[in-house]
Amino acid sequence: MSRARRPFQLKKWLGLGLTLTALLAALGAPWLAAHDPLRTDFAQSLKPPGAPGHALGTDQLGRDLLARVLHGARLALFIGGCTVVLTALVGGALGLVAGFVERWPSAVLMRIADVQLSFPFILLAMTINAIVGLGLRNIILSLSAAGWVVYARVVRGEVLSVKQRDYVHAAAALGMSRTRLLLRHVLPNVAPSIVVVASLQFSSFIVAEAAISFLGFGIQPPTPAWGSMLSESRDFLYVAWWLALFPGGALALTALGVNLLGDWLRDTMDPKLRV
Amino acid sequence: MRAYIVSRLGQTALVLFLSLTAVFAMSRLSGDPVLLFMPMDIQAKDVNEFRQRLGFNDPVPVQYARFVAGAARGDFGESLRYREDAMGLVLARLPATLLLASTSLLLTFAVAVPLGVLTAVRRDGLLDHVGTVSTVLGQATPGFWLGLMLIYVFSVQLRWLPTGGIGGVAHLVMPSIVLAAFYSARIARLTRSAVLDALGEEYVLTARAKGLGEGRVIGKHTLRNSAIPIVTLAGLEAGQVLGGAVITETIFAWPGLGRLTVQALLNRDFPVVFAAVFVISLMYTLINLLVDLAYAWLDPRIRLR
């Protein structure tokens, strides 16, 4: 048993460490960065990492890369956070109702889920984004519209099994109203699954946002989003490797941290759950 | 069995119909569709001609009926950019995507399944730790960033491989690695846990007790029994491979369906978008049907109804 515990702890601490670092960078960006991420300075363009005053170097317009990466964390975590909350609320509520009221709402919801799942997530979010329009609010809405299905499915499945338990039958037999039953006995028992799915979805939302912005939708330059920074870096790959390395590295480490944390949460709270 | 396949094909048709309706609705509900469909640089005097040519002067139900009737025949109209049949454009790009997807699937299975089996058999050994770390990293690394880094190392610095385009085997190396990376990580992790599950079963104990060699115990008794979850995930992920192809093809200028879809969305070339949505959903649902048929073949206890 003791042998199995070691990597388990590594997961937790590495996940926590990376996630907290990203969170710190996001919250502290305006104070940690010495420069304005949008201020251009052509005399200082394409300076390599370690240049005086620019620890990570500068981009083609002389903007400080460190400031842009830090502000990128702010944007990524904000978008990931809003999307997770929105999808958890909408998807969770729909899944709860569909699992509890087992008539046509359930069937209709599952049909919609099937249709959505017959299409790759990233392509769906990108298509919605291209239609509803670019920008911060619309990328959050697009990711949410594409992502709520996972919660709805998981929560519905959990509700279907929880409501067969004896304590639910007992409460119903005592004359508890259906709404109260749902909120007092069913919801608390499916909440761990919602938390686990949310933590596992968080990193995929961050990566999806970056990919969509990378492809030219979502967040547009000059706003410092990791995806659009990487997209711009492609034109300078021959002369400025740092423009591709740092924003992408920040994205990968953040995704890794949140993923590990989500894995650890699943292991502790809900080991049977497969997402 | 035949009834099962027929009913599944019926469901596929329903899913296709609903997803096309959803895209149609979205394209009509989000403001004036002409503005959405128009290339950004269109002249004001062309708008009316455009409106007339695409039939936007008709009532929406008429437009929808015409759209569905066309879709049933695989006709989504003419590309607004290339003035060619949209479905023809999509089908012309399909072989390149299938080549890329099948190469990376082969790569995935050649790497991920043996890796998963080895890490499970040598549990807690050095290989297991190295394997676990690399699968976790593989899952977290965004494909488009991996692609940029590979281009930097192998094209810019070492000059071994072309940066993009389609051509010889050399063109296929980096795109298929990028596409396979994420997928392999998931399959390897799942294979490991599926094999570990199967190794704990009594029939493995029996096989060992009757003196079978370890190779046969793993190859014959364990692997076949752990195949079901692996095949399930492979099917579920096959659709995501199509999604990954969108990004990979864009980075490596691979002239496939994914890149065409991105360009069509950027150019607001909606007939091509509709045709691409149709083909991608069709491929995805057919892959899932094949996965379900594979279950019955892998596990004769499963009866398809």
Chai-1 contact restraints between the chains, C-beta under 6 A:
chainA,res_idxA,chainB,res_idxB,connection_type,confidence,min_distance_angstrom,max_distance_angstrom,comment,restraint_id
A,R3,B,D124,contact,1.0,0.0,6.0,A-B,restraint_1
A,V115,B,V15,contact,1.0,0.0,6.0,A-B,restraint_2
A,V115,B,L18,contact,1.0,0.0,6.0,A-B,restraint_3
A,V115,B,S19,contact,1.0,0.0,6.0,A-B,restraint_4
A,S118,B,V15,contact,1.0,0.0,6.0,A-B,restraint_5
A,S118,B,S281,contact,1.0,0.0,6.0,A-B,restraint_6
A,S118,B,Y284,contact,1.0,0.0,6.0,A-B,restraint_7
A,S118,B,T285,contact,1.0,0.0,6.0,A-B,restraint_8
A,F119,B,S281,contact,1.0,0.0,6.0,A-B,restraint_9
A,P120,B,G239,contact,1.0,0.0,6.0,A-B,restraint_10
A,P120,B,Q240,contact,1.0,0.0,6.0,A-B,restraint_11
A,P120,B,L242,contact,1.0,0.0,6.0,A-B,restraint_12
A,P120,B,G243,contact,1.0,0.0,6.0,A-B,restraint_13
A,I122,B,G243,contact,1.0,0.0,6.0,A-B,restraint_14
A,L123,B,G243,contact,1.0,0.0,6.0,A-B,restraint_15
A,L123,B,V246,contact,1.0,0.0,6.0,A-B,restraint_16
A,A130,B,L265,contact,1.0,0.0,6.0,A-B,restraint_17
A,I131,B,M26,contact,1.0,0.0,6.0,A-B,restraint_18
A,I131,B,S30,contact,1.0,0.0,6.0,A-B,restraint_19
A,V132,B,S30,contact,1.0,0.0,6.0,A-B,restraint_20
A,V207,B,P142,contact,1.0,0.0,6.0,A-B,restraint_21
A,A211,B,F144,contact,1.0,0.0,6.0,A-B,restraint_22
A,A211,B,I247,contact,1.0,0.0,6.0,A-B,restraint_23
A,F214,B,F144,contact,1.0,0.0,6.0,A-B,restraint_24
A,L215,B,T250,contact,1.0,0.0,6.0,A-B,restraint_25
A,L215,B,V262,contact,1.0,0.0,6.0,A-B,restraint_26
A,G216,B,L266,contact,1.0,0.0,6.0,A-B,restraint_27
A,L237,B,Y152,contact,1.0,0.0,6.0,A-B,restraint_28
A,Y238,B,V156,contact,1.0,0.0,6.0,A-B,restraint_29
A,W241,B,Y152,contact,1.0,0.0,6.0,A-B,restraint_30
A,A244,B,L148,contact,1.0,0.0,6.0,A-B,restraint_31
A,G248,B,W145,contact,1.0,0.0,6.0,A-B,restraint_32
A,L251,B,P142,contact,1.0,0.0,6.0,A-B,restraint_33
A,A252,B,A140,contact,1.0,0.0,6.0,A-B,restraint_34
A,A252,B,T141,contact,1.0,0.0,6.0,A-B,restraint_35
A,A255,B,A140,contact,1.0,0.0,6.0,A-B,restraint_36
A,L256,B,A140,contact,1.0,0.0,6.0,A-B,restraint_37
A,N259,B,A140,contact,1.0,0.0,6.0,A-B,restraint_38
